[in-house]
């Protein structure tokens, strides 16, 4: 589990194709501190298992499923990537609960500079529309963000200078694809309301003794 607060902007050092899968090597110095082989690190919002962890890099195997569902298949040598280590019991939950399980790909439509901040606009696919709400949370490229404006075709977010500086948002160009993860709580609520879970024996009041 992650918080969506990016710790470091890393860079892809190498991508090795392995059939329909791939192994990527990422240059990083912050998220490798205290990390060991087998630990989880989110790369652009995708939860990956760190391998061959060194002081300045780590590797990760990426499956065919992950390559097709996320934008990791678009990465090239030199691509900047947002990195975050998994939470610990002592981690401050500064964002929202982010699983690192990408729900869909969105598209960066453009941004507007306001001097000290920016407004970023992203198109999203219809299948995740029901999980997006005004002032609700969404993870874009693994970054925990609040929806500032929502239409049937796109949402907008306010980006402060810190987020712009320490993430790959400064590198986005109109038309670029991005990873989207909706708030997991919304998905659980939908499941409960549509699956008849309220009729489960676990939900029924206890009878008298």
Beta strands, then each sheet from edge to edge (+ up, - down):
strand 1: 8-18
strand 2: 21-27
strand 3: 40-43
strand 4: 46-49
strand 5: 51-54
strand 6: 57-62
strand 7: 80-85
strand 8: 104-113
strand 9: 118-123
strand 10: 137-140
strand 11: 143-150
strand 12: 154-159
strand 13: 177-182
sheet 1: 4+ 3- 7+ 1- 2+ 6- 5+
sheet 2: 8+ 9- 12+ 11- 10+ 13- 8+
end
